[in-house]
């Protein structure tokens, strides 16, 4: 098997696996897709993929600031956490008040924009691409090989997005109203968990960095004997 074909197969496989992993994107895609069908679910997945691919390009190009400038990581964690909490609140609100299930793909741009925010503000994606990007470069892949890998990864992710969106859109036809209510409740709790996790991770990083800063300042002004 040629190295180019191996890179392509690896990219498709990783694209499928990365997109299929349980998380905020699939959770929100399920919630919105169950209300408005394939288009809403696919829009969330596609938006998140755009955000992920931006970080992928930056990481593979070696110009990502997130690995060198920790305030960017913390800011993304805090913004992402607050955004997820807002999504959790909307989902729980729909669960309590029994949202209306529509047949048309209303507010598709909002679904796509939500996915983009998820992709950009996901620190797991940043860590994934920082490690994977270094591995691809270290394997000796050429510029063409890296491009093939990215395209293959994108293709794998799109295949998952289309398949998952179709599954959600197909399943909503036989679901009763109580199913949508329970789905909103579960998704709201899941989004709330992810949101609080991001906020907690950001707060811990701030505390750790500022703790080091305080120790450094104290050591600088500590009187020395002799």
C-alpha positions as CSV (number, residue, x, y, z in Angstrom):
1,X,0.0,0.0,0.0
2,X,1.4,3.4,-1.0
3,X,2.0,6.0,1.6
4,X,-0.5,8.4,-0.1
5,X,-3.3,5.8,0.0
6,X,-2.4,5.0,3.6
7,X,-2.7,8.7,4.5
8,X,-6.0,8.9,2.7
9,X,-7.5,5.8,4.5
10,X,-6.2,7.1,7.8
11,X,-7.7,10.5,7.2
12,X,-11.1,9.0,6.4
13,X,-11.1,6.7,9.3
14,X,-10.1,9.4,11.8
15,X,-12.7,11.8,10.3
16,X,-15.4,9.2,10.9
17,X,-14.1,8.3,14.4
18,X,-13.6,11.9,15.5
19,X,-17.1,13.0,14.3
20,X,-18.8,10.0,15.8
21,X,-17.4,10.6,19.3
22,X,-20.1,11.5,21.8
23,X,-20.1,15.2,22.5
24,X,-21.8,18.6,22.2
25,X,-22.0,18.5,18.4
26,X,-23.8,15.2,18.1
27,X,-26.0,16.1,21.1
28,X,-27.1,19.4,19.6
29,X,-27.5,17.9,16.1
30,X,-29.7,15.2,17.6
31,X,-31.9,17.8,19.4
32,X,-32.3,20.1,16.4
33,X,-32.6,17.3,13.9
34,X,-35.3,15.7,15.9
35,X,-37.3,19.0,15.6
36,X,-36.6,19.9,12.0
37,X,-35.1,16.9,10.3
38,X,-32.0,16.2,8.3
39,X,-31.2,19.7,7.3
40,X,-30.9,21.0,10.9
41,X,-28.8,18.1,12.1
42,X,-26.5,18.3,9.1
43,X,-26.1,22.1,9.4
44,X,-24.9,21.7,13.0
45,X,-22.4,18.9,12.0
46,X,-21.2,20.9,9.0
47,X,-20.7,24.1,11.0
48,X,-18.6,22.3,13.6
49,X,-16.6,20.7,10.9
50,X,-15.7,24.1,9.5
51,X,-14.5,25.2,12.9
52,X,-12.5,22.0,13.4
53,X,-10.9,22.3,10.0
54,X,-9.7,25.8,10.7
55,X,-7.8,24.6,13.7
56,X,-6.5,21.7,11.7
57,X,-5.1,23.9,9.0
58,X,-3.5,26.2,11.6
59,X,-2.0,23.3,13.5
60,X,-0.6,21.6,10.5
61,X,0.8,24.9,9.2
62,X,2.6,25.3,12.5
63,X,1.1,28.8,13.2
64,X,-1.4,27.9,15.9
65,X,-1.1,30.4,18.8
66,X,-3.1,28.2,21.2
67,X,-0.2,26.0,22.0
68,X,2.0,29.0,22.9
69,X,-0.4,31.5,24.4
70,X,-2.5,30.0,27.2
71,X,-4.9,32.9,27.6
72,X,-6.4,32.0,24.2
73,X,-7.1,28.5,25.4
74,X,-8.7,29.8,28.6
75,X,-10.8,32.4,26.7
76,X,-12.1,29.7,24.3
77,X,-12.9,27.4,27.3
78,X,-14.9,30.2,29.1
79,X,-16.7,31.4,26.0
80,X,-17.5,27.8,24.9
81,X,-18.7,26.9,28.4
82,X,-21.1,29.9,28.6
83,X,-22.3,29.1,25.1
84,X,-23.0,25.5,26.0
85,X,-24.9,26.6,29.2
86,X,-27.1,28.8,27.0
87,X,-27.8,25.8,24.7
88,X,-28.5,23.7,27.8
89,X,-31.0,26.3,29.1
90,X,-32.8,26.4,25.7
91,X,-33.0,22.6,25.6
92,X,-34.4,22.3,29.2
93,X,-36.8,25.1,28.5
94,X,-38.1,23.2,25.4
95,X,-38.3,20.0,27.5
96,X,-40.4,21.8,30.2
97,X,-42.7,23.7,27.8
98,X,-42.9,20.9,25.1
99,X,-41.4,22.4,22.0
100,X,-43.2,22.3,18.7
101,X,-41.9,19.9,16.1
102,X,-41.9,21.5,12.7
103,X,-41.5,20.0,9.3
104,X,-39.5,22.7,7.6
105,X,-35.8,23.6,8.1
106,X,-36.3,26.9,9.8
107,X,-33.4,29.0,10.8
108,X,-30.8,26.9,9.1
109,X,-28.2,29.6,9.3
110,X,-28.6,29.5,13.1
111,X,-27.9,25.8,13.1
112,X,-24.8,26.2,11.0
113,X,-23.5,29.1,13.1
114,X,-24.0,27.1,16.3
115,X,-22.0,24.3,14.8
116,X,-19.2,26.7,13.9
117,X,-19.0,28.1,17.5
118,X,-18.9,24.5,18.8
119,X,-16.0,23.7,16.5
120,X,-14.0,26.9,17.3
121,X,-14.5,26.8,21.0
122,X,-13.8,23.1,21.6
123,X,-10.5,22.7,23.4
124,X,-10.7,19.0,22.8
125,X,-10.4,19.7,19.1
126,X,-7.5,22.0,19.7
127,X,-5.6,19.3,21.7
128,X,-6.6,16.7,19.1
129,X,-5.2,18.6,16.2
130,X,-2.1,19.8,18.0
131,X,-1.1,16.2,18.7
132,X,-2.3,14.8,15.4
133,X,-0.7,17.6,13.4
134,X,2.6,17.0,14.9
135,X,2.3,13.2,14.3
136,X,1.5,13.7,10.6
137,X,4.4,16.1,10.1
138,X,6.8,13.9,12.1
139,X,5.8,10.9,9.9
140,X,7.6,12.7,7.0
141,X,4.5,13.5,5.0
142,X,5.0,16.0,2.2
143,X,2.8,19.1,1.7
144,X,0.8,17.1,-0.8
145,X,0.4,14.3,1.6
146,X,-0.8,16.6,4.4
147,X,-3.3,18.1,1.9
148,X,-4.6,14.6,1.0
149,X,-4.9,13.8,4.7
150,X,-7.0,16.9,5.4
151,X,-9.3,16.2,2.4
152,X,-9.7,12.6,3.5
153,X,-10.4,13.6,7.1
154,X,-13.0,16.1,5.8
155,X,-14.6,13.5,3.6
156,X,-14.9,11.0,6.5
157,X,-16.4,13.7,8.7
158,X,-18.9,14.7,6.0
159,X,-19.9,11.0,5.5
160,X,-20.7,10.8,9.3
161,X,-22.6,14.1,9.2
162,X,-24.8,13.0,6.3
163,X,-25.4,9.5,7.8
164,X,-26.1,10.8,11.3
165,X,-28.4,13.6,10.0
166,X,-30.3,11.1,7.9
167,X,-30.7,8.7,10.8
168,X,-32.0,11.5,13.0
169,X,-34.4,12.8,10.3
170,X,-35.7,9.3,9.6
171,X,-36.2,8.5,13.3
172,X,-38.2,11.6,14.0
173,X,-41.1,10.4,11.8
174,X,-42.1,7.7,14.3
175,X,-41.3,9.5,17.6
176,X,-44.1,10.6,19.8
177,X,-44.2,14.0,21.5
178,X,-43.0,12.6,24.9
179,X,-39.9,11.2,23.1
180,X,-38.9,14.7,22.0
181,X,-39.5,16.0,25.5
182,X,-37.3,13.4,27.0
183,X,-34.7,14.0,24.3
184,X,-34.6,17.7,25.1
185,X,-34.2,16.9,28.8
186,X,-31.3,14.5,28.2
187,X,-29.6,16.8,25.7
188,X,-30.0,19.8,28.1
189,X,-28.4,17.9,30.9
190,X,-25.6,16.7,28.7
191,X,-24.9,20.2,27.3
192,X,-25.0,21.6,30.8
193,X,-22.4,19.0,31.9
194,X,-20.1,19.8,29.0
195,X,-20.6,23.6,29.6
196,X,-19.7,23.3,33.3
197,X,-16.7,21.1,32.4
198,X,-15.3,23.7,30.1
199,X,-15.8,26.5,32.6
200,X,-14.1,24.4,35.3
201,X,-11.2,23.6,33.1
202,X,-10.7,27.2,32.3
203,X,-10.9,28.2,35.9
204,X,-8.4,25.6,36.9
205,X,-6.0,26.8,34.2
206,X,-6.3,30.4,35.4
207,X,-5.7,29.3,39.0
208,X,-2.7,27.3,37.9
209,X,-1.1,30.0,35.8
210,X,-1.8,32.8,38.4
211,X,-0.4,30.5,41.1
212,X,2.8,30.1,39.2
213,X,2.9,33.9,38.7
214,X,2.4,34.5,42.5
215,X,5.2,32.1,43.3
216,X,7.5,33.7,40.8
217,X,6.9,37.2,42.2
218,X,7.3,36.0,45.8
219,X,10.6,34.3,44.9
220,X,11.8,37.4,43.2
221,X,11.4,39.6,46.3
222,X,12.3,37.0,48.9
223,X,15.3,38.2,51.0
224,X,18.4,36.2,50.6
225,X,20.8,35.4,53.5
226,X,24.4,36.6,53.4
